């Protein structure tokens, strides 16, 4: 994947790939598999008009997966605290968890919160994640603008000026369970997802990036030496559609009510795409996608088709897609 960047910014893209005829059920029958989930990074723009660092608290981060009997298996609940600038991703070596994480696997993955093995053929294609609440903790910190009072992980609802509590300045947000279709990620490698933004239309937002990996437990049968794949059909072709779905960015944010200058209006983002599979070259660029945002958030413009192709009997060895995009 090639990317041309003209500014430094926070960016998270979702590209959707659809193969018509594939199962949309919540379980597959191709197990056994192992699924692992990590807290990878956190981000917030909350209270970004405040001078100096912010003291962020992310509470009740959990994951759940179907347990095979109609219920769910849950991870423990984790809290994350960090202090620093707003509008910046912080990875797992920059924050402390409470209670302690099950294991820390390095910056590339993060704090592992779930490790589940499915020992039968029936396996899920979805897990769900949640962050119960998040806020910017002025009460517990110290300094001229803070109270230096209150509990470490409690929403105390205070805004302090020279030690005098004035009003709530901690901007509480709460979340709900959000599904992730993890089987779209490649097996045997770490994949990443940012499935929710708390307060997505607000200046004071919070989000978590999760890492996940699923693996086959049993060795797969070997593929044919040549061709590897020959499963297209002239009667009922395999049809592939790749679409741009969403983008999250705080690139050069200058329009927010309390954090930007507000002089230049909404931020203007522009994207264009082109795609190819592994048996053909790139096609033409798509039309430019235009996005205007007043705060950092997930933007959900009308879907743009990057690649659409049907595979017939003669189209052998198709197995991957490359995406090329420009953003400015």
N, C-alpha and C positions, 0 to 999 in steps of 0.2 A: 504494500500500500504506500503510495507516495502522497505527500502533503506539502503544500506551499503555504507558509505562514508569513504574514506581513506585520504582525504585532504579537507581543507576548500576552497570553490570555488563558483563562480556564475554559476548557472545551471538553464536552462529552457528547459523542454521536451515537445514535442508534440506527443501525442498518438492518432491515428486515429481509430475510430470504424465505421464499415460500416455494415448496415443491408440491404441486397439485396432486392430490391422491394420497398424501401422507396422513397418518392418523392424527386426529385432534383430541383423542381421549386423554384422560388424566393418567392413565397407566399404559405401559407397554408390556409385552410378554417376552422380552428379549433379555431378561436378567440372567446372570447375577451382575450387580454393579455396586460400587462404593461411591458415596457422595461426601465431599468435604466442603465446608463453608467457613470463610474468614471475614472478620471486620478489617477492611483494607485501608480506607481513608475516610476522613470526615471533612466537612466544609460548612462554613456559615458566613452570612453577611449581616447577622443580627447586631444591632447597636453599632453599626459601622460609622456613625457620626461622632462617636465618643473618642476623645483624645487618648492615645496610647493603646496598649494591648487590651484585648477583651478576654474574659475568663469564661470559657464555654463549658457547659455541662450537657452531655448527651446521655439520656437515661433509658433503661429498659430496651436495649438492643437485643433482639432475639431472632431465631430462625425456627421454622417448623417444617416437617415433611410428613406426608401420609405414612401411616404405620402399617398399612395393608389390611386393616380390619375396620375401616371407615372412620378412624380417628386420626390423631396426629402425634408424632413424637417431637418434643420441644427441646431446644437447647436451654442452657442456663440463661439468665438475664444479665446483661453486662452494661456497665456505665463507663463513659469515656469523659475525661476532663483534659483540657489543654488551654494554654494561654498564649496568645499571639495576635498577629494581624488578622483582620477579617478578609473575606474574599480570597482565601488561599486554602488549597488542599493540604491537610496534615496527615502524614502516613503513620503507620502503627508504631514506629520507633520514636514518635514525638508526643505520644499521649500515654497515660497510665489507665488501666482498667480497674474497676472495682465491682464485683470481686475479681481476683486475679484470673487472667485468661487460662484456658486449658493448656495452650502452648503458643509460643511465639516462633514463627517460622521465617522471620526476616521481612524486610520491607517489601519484597516482591509479592508476598501473600498477606501477612498480617497476623492478627490474633485469631486462632482457630476457635470457633464456637460450636461446630457440629461436625461429627464424623460418623456416618451411618452406613451400614452395609445391608444390602438387600440380598438374602440368600436363596430366594426363589426366583422363578421366571417372571413373576409379576413385579414390575418396578415403576416408580412414578416418573413423569417428565416435568414435574413442577415442585418447587419449594416456595415458601413465603417468608418474608422478613418484616420486621416492625421496629420502630423506635417510638416508645411510648410518649416521651416528652423531651424537650430541649429548651434551654434558656441561657442567657448571658448573665453570669453570677456576679453582680456588683457587690452584694452584701458581704461576701466572704473575703474579698480581696482588700488591699490596702492602698492608700494614696489620697490625694486631695479630693478626687472625685468619687471616692468610694467610702463605704461605711466601716469596713473592717469589722463586721459583725455578721451574725447569721451562721447557718450550718453549711458544710462543704457541698452537699449535694441536694439542697433544699431550695425550692423556688420561694424566695423570701419577699419578692415584690418591692424592692426598694431602689430608689435612685438617690444618690448622695452627692452633695456639694459641700466641700469643706467639713465633712463629718456630720452634716445634718441631712436626715432622711427626708426627701421631698415627695416622691411618688414612684410608681412602678416604672422601672427602666430596664427590665430583664427580658421582656418579650417572649413569653412562654408560647411554645408550639407543641402540638400533640399529633401523633400519627396513628395509622391503622395498618392491618396486615395487607401486604402487597405481594402478588404472585410474581415468580420468575420462572420462565420456561427454560430450564437449564439444559435440556437435551439439544438445544440449538447451539450450545457451546461445544467446541471440539473436545473429544475425550482425551484423557491422558495429558492434559495441559491446563494451566491456570487460566480461567476466563474471568471477566470483570463485568459487574452490572451496577448501575445507579438507578434503582427502580422507583424511588420516590424523592420528592422535595417537599418538606413540611413548610406550609405557608408559601405555596408556589407563586402567588400573585403579589406577594408582599415584599417590602424591602428587607424584612427580618426573617430570613429563610435558613433552613438547615437541611443537610443531606448526608447520606452515608454511601460510600462505595464498598460493595462486597466483592470478595474474590471467591470463586468456587471451582472445584474440579471433580469430574466424575470419571470413573475408570471401569473398564471391563475386568471382572475378577477372573474369568476363564479365558484362555487364549482363543482368539477368533480363528475360524478355518482359513487357510491360505487362499488368497485370491489367485486368479488365473495369471500365469506369467505374461501372456500377451494374447488378446487385450485384457487389461485389468477389469474393465467394465464394458459390457455390450448388452445393455438392457433397454435401449430405446425401441420404439415400435412405430411402424408406419400406420398401423390401425388406430392405436391409442397412444399418441406421443407423450413422453414426459415433458411437462411444461414447467419452466423456472421463471419466477419473477422476483427481482431484487428491487426494493424500494427504500428511499430515505424516509425515515419516520419522524425523528425528533432530534433536537440539539439543545444542549445546556451550555451556556457561556456567560462569562462576565467580562468579555473583551472590552477594554477601554470604556468601562461603564461611566457615562457622564449625565445620566438622566434621572437618577434616583432622587427622591424627595429630601432625604437627609444626608446622603453620602456622596453623591455626585455634585457637580457644580450646577446642574440644571440649566446651563446656558445653551447647550447644543441640542436639546431635545432628546428624544429616544435614541438609543444606540441602534445603528444600522448594520446588520450582518448580511453578507452575500455569500452564497455557495453555488458551486456547479459540480457535476459528477460525470464520470464515465466508468463503464465496467466491462469486464471480459471474463470468459471462463478459461480453463487451462488448455483448450484446444483451438482458441481463436484469438485475434488481436482486439485491441480497444476499438470501440465504436466512437461515434461523435459525442461531444459534450452535451449534457442536458441543458435546457434553458436555465438561466440563473434563478435560484431560489432567493427571494427577498424576505428578510425578517427584521422587524423593528421591535425592540424590547425596552421597557422603561425601568426594569430591574433585572438582575440575573435570575433566570428561570428556565424551565423546560419550555421550549417553543415547539409548537405542534402545527406547522403549516400543512397545507394540502399535500398529500403524499406525492413524491416525484419518483417515477419509474426510472431506475438506473439501467436495468438490464432485463430483457424479456426474450426468452428463447425456448423453442421446442426441439426435442431430441428424437430423431428417427433412428431406424435400424442402423444406418450408416454412420451415425455419430457415436463413435466408441471412445471410451476412456475419459468421459467428462466426469469431473469429481470436485472441482473447486472454482471459486470466483474471486477475482481481484477487483478492488474498488480504488479508483483514483479520484481525488477531489481537490479543489481549490477553495479556500475560505479567506475572505478579507472584510 
